[in-house]
């Protein structure tokens, strides 16, 4: 019984140390916490803006590719001439 009492005291003191470390870690000044939050928010916003620009560029590229594919199909079917196709593509011959 005596041994179990000692063991339980050791685990309790270990838990207390861990809890104390967590408390010390959390006790930052509110201005530092606010600054860190603002910094993270700016970083997130910048990353989101960058990804939004990439998505817009990708969408534009896909639209151009689709338009070009349609023009090539029209040329194959004979609906437009070679000259019209070159004009649409912006090729100078």
N, C-alpha and C positions, 0 to 999 in steps of 0.2 A: 504494500500500500504506500509506503514511504517513497519508493522508487517512482511509482506512477504520479505521485504528487509533485516530485521534482521535475519529471518529464513534462507535466502539464504546465508548470511554471515557466519552463524553458520555451515551450511553444507559445505561451501567452506573451512572454517578453519579446519573442521574435516577431509576433504579430504587432505588438505595440511599436516596435522599431519600424516596421514597414508602414504602418499607419502614420507615424510621425514623419517619415520621409515624404510620403504623399502630401501631407499637410504643408510641409516646408516647400515642396515643389509648387503647390497651388498658390502660395502666398506671394504672388507678384503684385506689383502696384497696378491699379486699374488702368492707368494710362499706358503701361507697357502691353497689357492684354489688348487694349483697344487698338494700339498701333499695330500689333501683330495681326489682329483681325482685319484691319484696313488693308494692310499689305497683302494678305492672302486674298482679300476680295478684289483688289486691283489686279493681282496676278491671274485670278480666275477670269475676270472680265477681259483681260488682254488675250488670254488663251481662247476664250469663246469668240472674240472678235476675229482672231486669226483663223479659227476653224470655219467661221461663217464666210469669210472672204474666200477660203479655199473651196468651200461648197459652191459658192456662187460662180467661181471660175470654172469648176468642174461642170456645172450645169450649162454654162455658156459653151464650153468645148463640146459637150454632147449635142447641143442644139446645132452647132456648126457642122458637126460630123453627120448628123441626121439630114441636114439640108444638102450637104454634098452628096450623100448617098442617093437622095431623091433625084438630084440633078443627073447623076450618072445613070440611074434607071431610065429617066426620061430620054437621055441620049441613046441608050441601048434600044429603046422602043421606037426611036426615030421621031419623037415628038418635038425635040429641039435640035438645032444644027450644032455642028462642032464649034462654029463661031460664037453662038450664044452661050455654049458651055464654057468656052474660054473667057468670055466676058464676065460671066457669073463667078468664075473662079479667080478672075483677076490676072489671068495669064496673058502676057504680051508675046505674040509670035510674029 
